[in-house]
C-alpha cells in the first residue's frame, strides 16, 4: 500500500527501521520506553517525520571517551 502525498515526509515504522538497520520491534520498544524518535499517530498507526528523526539522531550524539 502506498502512502498519500500528504505523508511523503513521513516514514512508516518499517521504512525507518530499514533506514536505521534495526528491527521494528526495537522501534516499538523505544516508543514504549519513550526514548526513541517522536511519532505522529494517524489512527493507531505511528509515522515518523524525517526532520524529527534527524533532530532526534543529532540529540543522541555523544563525545567519544
N, CA, C and O atoms as a Tinker XYZ file with bonds, in Angstrom:
   260  protein
     1  N      0.848000   -1.173000    0.000000    73     2
     2  CA     0.000000    0.000000    0.000000    64     1     3
     3  C      0.895000    1.239000    0.000000    63     2     4     5
     4  O      1.802000    1.341000    0.827000    81     3
     5  N      0.658000    2.173000   -0.905000    73     3     6
     6  CA     1.469000    3.388000   -0.966000    64     5     7
     7  C      0.847000    4.471000   -0.090000    63     6     8     9
     8  O     -0.356000    4.486000    0.169000    81     7
     9  N      1.719000    5.378000    0.356000    73     7    10
    10  CA     1.264000    6.462000    1.222000    64     9    11
    11  C      0.714000    7.599000    0.373000    63    10    12    13
    12  O      1.167000    7.807000   -0.752000    81    11
    13  N     -0.263000    8.340000    0.904000    73    11    14
    14  CA    -0.745000    9.530000    0.194000    64    13    15
    15  C      0.338000   10.607000    0.180000    63    14    16    17
    16  O      1.238000   10.599000    1.020000    81    15
    17  N      0.249000   11.532000   -0.774000    73    15    18
    18  CA     1.235000   12.606000   -0.896000    64    17    19
    19  C      1.410000   13.389000    0.398000    63    18    20    21
    20  O      2.513000   13.843000    0.705000    81    19
    21  N      0.341000   13.548000    1.153000    73    19    22
    22  CA     0.397000   14.296000    2.402000    64    21    23
    23  C      1.402000   13.686000    3.383000    63    22    24    25
    24  O      1.936000   14.393000    4.238000    81    23
    25  N      1.662000   12.392000    3.268000    73    23    26
    26  CA     2.591000   11.709000    4.164000    64    25    27
    27  C      3.965000   11.471000    3.538000    63    26    28    29
    28  O      4.733000   10.640000    4.022000    81    27
    29  N      4.271000   12.188000    2.479000    73    27    30
    30  CA     5.535000   11.952000    1.776000    64    29    31
    31  C      6.766000   12.283000    2.614000    63    30    32    33
    32  O      7.847000   11.767000    2.332000    81    31
    33  N      6.634000   13.130000    3.636000    73    31    34
    34  CA     7.765000   13.473000    4.506000    64    33    35
    35  C      7.833000   12.574000    5.737000    63    34    36    37
    36  O      8.626000   12.826000    6.644000    81    35
    37  N      7.018000   11.544000    5.775000    73    35    38
    38  CA     6.938000   10.654000    6.929000    64    37    39
    39  C      7.336000    9.241000    6.525000    63    38    40    41
    40  O      7.104000    8.809000    5.396000    81    39
    41  N      7.940000    8.531000    7.475000    73    39    42
    42  CA     8.281000    7.126000    7.274000    64    41    43
    43  C      7.384000    6.259000    8.144000    63    42    44    45
    44  O      6.997000    6.652000    9.245000    81    43
    45  N      7.064000    5.096000    7.645000    73    43    46
    46  CA     6.378000    4.097000    8.455000    64    45    47
    47  C      7.425000    3.464000    9.369000    63    46    48    49
    48  O      8.623000    3.629000    9.136000    81    47
    49  N      6.998000    2.752000   10.393000    73    47    50
    50  CA     7.980000    2.058000   11.233000    64    49    51
    51  C      8.869000    1.108000   10.425000    63    50    52    53
    52  O     10.064000    0.994000   10.698000    81    51
    53  N      8.303000    0.444000    9.458000    73    51    54
    54  CA     9.084000   -0.476000    8.634000    64    53    55
    55  C     10.154000    0.264000    7.833000    63    54    56    57
    56  O     11.290000   -0.198000    7.729000    81    55
    57  N      9.784000    1.418000    7.267000    73    55    58
    58  CA    10.744000    2.206000    6.485000    64    57    59
    59  C     11.863000    2.750000    7.376000    63    58    60    61
    60  O     13.037000    2.693000    7.010000    81    59
    61  N     11.491000    3.278000    8.549000    73    59    62
    62  CA    12.503000    3.828000    9.443000    64    61    63
    63  C     13.423000    2.735000    9.974000    63    62    64    65
    64  O     14.640000    2.915000   10.020000    81    63
    65  N     12.851000    1.612000   10.372000    73    63    66
    66  CA    13.675000    0.509000   10.866000    64    65    67
    67  C     14.682000    0.075000    9.812000    63    66    68    69
    68  O     15.845000   -0.180000   10.125000    81    67
    69  N     14.242000   -0.008000    8.583000    73    67    70
    70  CA    15.137000   -0.380000    7.490000    64    69    71
    71  C     16.243000    0.661000    7.316000    63    70    72    73
    72  O     17.405000    0.299000    7.127000    81    71
    73  N     15.902000    1.932000    7.376000    73    71    74
    74  CA    16.891000    3.004000    7.230000    64    73    75
    75  C     17.925000    2.980000    8.345000    63    74    76    77
    76  O     19.101000    3.257000    8.110000    81    75
    77  N     17.489000    2.649000    9.562000    73    75    78
    78  CA    18.393000    2.636000   10.713000    64    77    79
    79  C     19.105000    1.304000   10.891000    63    78    80    81
    80  O     20.018000    1.196000   11.709000    81    79
    81  N     18.699000    0.292000   10.138000    73    79    82
    82  CA    19.319000   -1.022000   10.250000    64    81    83
    83  C     18.941000   -1.733000   11.541000    63    82    84    85
    84  O     19.744000   -2.472000   12.110000    81    83
    85  N     17.717000   -1.506000   11.998000    73    83    86
    86  CA    17.210000   -2.159000   13.208000    64    85    87
    87  C     15.897000   -2.848000   12.861000    63    86    88    89
    88  O     15.380000   -2.687000   11.756000    81    87
    89  N     15.363000   -3.608000   13.799000    73    87    90
    90  CA    14.067000   -4.242000   13.530000    64    89    91
    91  C     12.939000   -3.368000   14.089000    63    90    92    93
    92  O     13.166000   -2.516000   14.949000    81    91
    93  N     11.761000   -3.588000   13.601000    73    91    94
    94  CA    10.614000   -2.787000   14.037000    64    93    95
    95  C     10.315000   -3.005000   15.515000    63    94    96    97
    96  O      9.773000   -2.115000   16.171000    81    95
    97  N     10.658000   -4.171000   16.047000    73    95    98
    98  CA    10.444000   -4.420000   17.480000    64    97    99
    99  C     11.299000   -3.486000   18.331000    63    98   100   101
   100  O     10.887000   -3.104000   19.426000    81    99
   101  N     12.473000   -3.118000   17.849000    73    99   102
   102  CA    13.314000   -2.147000   18.561000    64   101   103
   103  C     12.616000   -0.797000   18.592000    63   102   104   105
   104  O     12.586000   -0.145000   19.636000    81   103
   105  N     12.056000   -0.365000   17.468000    73   103   106
   106  CA    11.296000    0.892000   17.443000    64   105   107
   107  C     10.112000    0.826000   18.399000    63   106   108   109
   108  O      9.826000    1.792000   19.106000    81   107
   109  N      9.428000   -0.306000   18.421000    73   107   110
   110  CA     8.295000   -0.486000   19.341000    64   109   111
   111  C      8.754000   -0.320000   20.792000    63   110   112   113
   112  O      8.107000    0.364000   21.585000    81   111
   113  N      9.876000   -0.954000   21.124000    73   111   114
   114  CA    10.397000   -0.880000   22.489000    64   113   115
   115  C     10.792000    0.552000   22.835000    63   114   116   117
   116  O     10.476000    1.034000   23.923000    81   115
   117  N     11.480000    1.238000   21.918000    73   115   118
   118  CA    11.861000    2.633000   22.142000    64   117   119
   119  C     10.620000    3.494000   22.369000    63   118   120   121
   120  O     10.607000    4.360000   23.244000    81   119
   121  N      9.580000    3.252000   21.575000    73   119   122
   122  CA     8.358000    4.041000   21.698000    64   121   123
   123  C      7.714000    3.812000   23.068000    63   122   124   125
   124  O      7.273000    4.761000   23.716000    81   123
   125  N      7.662000    2.565000   23.500000    73   123   126
   126  CA     7.087000    2.248000   24.808000    64   125   127
   127  C      7.920000    2.830000   25.951000    63   126   128   129
   128  O      7.373000    3.257000   26.968000    81   127
   129  N      9.242000    2.845000   25.781000    73   127   130
   130  CA    10.148000    3.393000   26.797000    64   129   131
   131  C     10.302000    4.906000   26.693000    63   130   132   133
   132  O     10.992000    5.525000   27.503000    81   131
   133  N      9.654000    5.497000   25.689000    73   131   134
   134  CA     9.721000    6.945000   25.435000    64   133   135
   135  C     11.155000    7.443000   25.266000    63   134   136   137
   136  O     11.523000    8.496000   25.788000    81   135
   137  N     11.970000    6.663000   24.521000    73   135   138
   138  CA    13.330000    7.113000   24.273000    64   137   139
   139  C     13.717000    7.086000   22.798000    63   138   140   141
   140  O     14.880000    7.307000   22.458000    81   139
   141  N     12.775000    6.823000   21.941000    73   139   142
   142  CA    13.041000    6.822000   20.509000    64   141   143
   143  C     12.629000    8.136000   19.879000    63   142   144   145
   144  O     12.272000    9.083000   20.581000    81   143
   145  N     12.678000    8.197000   18.555000    73   143   146
   146  CA    12.274000    9.418000   17.852000    64   145   147
   147  C     10.783000    9.683000   18.048000    63   146   148   149
   148  O     10.006000    8.749000   18.247000    81   147
   149  N     10.381000   10.959000   17.992000    73   147   150
   150  CA     8.964000   11.284000   18.165000    64   149   151
   151  C      8.109000   10.708000   17.037000    63   150   152   153
   152  O      8.573000   10.525000   15.911000    81   151
   153  N      6.861000   10.430000   17.368000    73   151   154
   154  CA     5.947000    9.859000   16.378000    64   153   155
   155  C      4.752000   10.783000   16.173000    63   154   156   157
   156  O      4.424000   11.621000   17.013000    81   155
   157  N      4.126000   10.596000   15.039000    73   155   158
   158  CA     2.828000   11.204000   14.746000    64   157   159
   159  C      1.879000   10.042000   14.521000    63   158   160   161
   160  O      2.135000    9.180000   13.680000    81   159
   161  N      0.803000   10.013000   15.256000    73   159   162
   162  CA    -0.177000    8.931000   15.088000    64   161   163
   163  C     -1.303000    9.387000   14.171000    63   162   164   165
   164  O     -1.842000   10.485000   14.308000    81   163
   165  N     -1.634000    8.528000   13.252000    73   163   166
   166  CA    -2.805000    8.706000   12.414000    64   165   167
   167  C     -3.639000    7.456000   12.650000    63   166   168   169
   168  O     -3.332000    6.375000   12.147000    81   167
   169  N     -4.695000    7.630000   13.423000    73   167   170
   170  CA    -5.425000    6.469000   13.903000    64   169   171
   171  C     -4.530000    5.736000   14.883000    63   170   172   173
   172  O     -4.021000    6.333000   15.832000    81   171
   173  N     -4.338000    4.474000   14.664000    73   171   174
   174  CA    -3.463000    3.686000   15.531000    64   173   175
   175  C     -2.056000    3.572000   14.965000    63   174   176   177
   176  O     -1.160000    3.058000   15.635000    81   175
   177  N     -1.854000    4.038000   13.758000    73   175   178
   178  CA    -0.583000    3.835000   13.047000    64   177   179
   179  C      0.412000    4.956000   13.354000    63   178   180   181
   180  O      0.091000    6.130000   13.170000    81   179
   181  N      1.629000    4.603000   13.825000    73   179   182
   182  CA     2.647000    5.632000   14.042000    64   181   183
   183  C      3.394000    5.945000   12.742000    63   182   184   185
   184  O      3.652000    5.062000   11.924000    81   183
   185  N      3.729000    7.210000   12.579000    73   183   186
   186  CA     4.572000    7.663000   11.478000    64   185   187
   187  C      5.685000    8.512000   12.061000    63   186   188   189
   188  O      5.523000    9.117000   13.120000    81   187
   189  N      6.812000    8.555000   11.372000    73   187   190
   190  CA     7.975000    9.295000   11.828000    64   189   191
   191  C      8.307000   10.386000   10.809000    63   190   192   193
   192  O      8.609000   10.093000    9.652000    81   191
   193  N      8.249000   11.636000   11.244000    73   191   194
   194  CA     8.616000   12.749000   10.362000    64   193   195
   195  C     10.134000   12.744000   10.208000    63   194   196   197
   196  O     10.861000   12.715000   11.201000    81   195
   197  N     10.601000   12.771000    8.992000    73   195   198
   198  CA    12.042000   12.625000    8.739000    64   197   199
   199  C     12.881000   13.700000    9.423000    63   198   200   201
   200  O     13.956000   13.396000    9.942000    81   199
   201  N     12.417000   14.944000    9.437000    73   199   202
   202  CA    13.183000   16.007000   10.090000    64   201   203
   203  C     13.244000   15.793000   11.601000    63   202   204   205
   204  O     14.266000   16.078000   12.227000    81   203
   205  N     12.169000   15.298000   12.184000    73   203   206
   206  CA    12.162000   14.996000   13.619000    64   205   207
   207  C     13.109000   13.850000   13.940000    63   206   208   209
   208  O     13.777000   13.865000   14.975000    81   207
   209  N     13.170000   12.861000   13.062000    73   207   210
   210  CA    14.093000   11.744000   13.262000    64   209   211
   211  C     15.533000   12.247000   13.183000    63   210   212   213
   212  O     16.377000   11.844000   13.984000    81   211
   213  N     15.815000   13.127000   12.221000    73   211   214
   214  CA    17.173000   13.687000   12.104000    64   213   215
   215  C     17.540000   14.462000   13.359000    63   214   216   217
   216  O     18.664000   14.347000   13.847000    81   215
   217  N     16.616000   15.244000   13.885000    73   215   218
   218  CA    16.877000   16.006000   15.114000    64   217   219
   219  C     17.104000   15.051000   16.284000    63   218   220   221
   220  O     17.989000   15.281000   17.108000    81   219
   221  N     16.315000   13.988000   16.363000    73   219   222
   222  CA    16.489000   13.006000   17.421000    64   221   223
   223  C     17.858000   12.339000   17.310000    63   222   224   225
   224  O     18.544000   12.147000   18.313000    81   223
   225  N     18.252000   11.988000   16.084000    73   223   226
   226  CA    19.575000   11.376000   15.888000    64   225   227
   227  C     20.682000   12.307000   16.357000    63   226   228   229
   228  O     21.629000   11.869000   17.010000    81   227
   229  N     20.567000   13.607000   16.022000    73   227   230
   230  CA    21.579000   14.573000   16.473000    64   229   231
   231  C     21.610000   14.638000   17.995000    63   230   232   233
   232  O     22.682000   14.790000   18.582000    81   231
   233  N     20.459000   14.527000   18.640000    73   231   234
   234  CA    20.412000   14.596000   20.104000    64   233   235
   235  C     21.048000   13.372000   20.756000    63   234   236   237
   236  O     21.342000   13.395000   21.951000    81   235
   237  N     21.263000   12.310000   19.996000    73   235   238
   238  CA    21.872000   11.091000   20.528000    64   237   239
   239  C     23.390000   11.114000   20.462000    63   238   240   241
   240  O     24.046000   10.196000   20.954000    81   239
   241  N     23.957000   12.159000   19.856000    73   239   242
   242  CA    25.421000   12.236000   19.721000    64   241   243
   243  C     26.079000   12.298000   21.092000    63   242   244   245
   244  O     25.588000   12.948000   22.015000    81   243
   245  N     27.199000   11.606000   21.194000    73   243   246
   246  CA    27.977000   11.592000   22.430000    64   245   247
   247  C     29.439000   11.832000   22.089000    63   246   248   249
   248  O     29.918000   11.451000   21.021000    81   247
   249  N     30.123000   12.464000   23.005000    73   247   250
   250  CA    31.558000   12.680000   22.837000    64   249   251
   251  C     32.279000   11.382000   23.144000    63   250   252   253
   252  O     32.036000   10.754000   24.174000    81   251
   253  N     33.164000   10.984000   22.249000    73   251   254
   254  CA    33.914000    9.738000   22.473000    64   253   255
   255  C     34.843000    9.900000   23.659000    63   254   256   257
   256  O     35.485000   10.935000   23.836000    81   255
   257  N     34.897000    8.869000   24.454000    73   255   258
   258  CA    35.738000    8.928000   25.668000    64   257   259
   259  C     37.172000    8.593000   25.338000    63   258   260
   260  O     38.025000    8.590000   26.225000    81   259
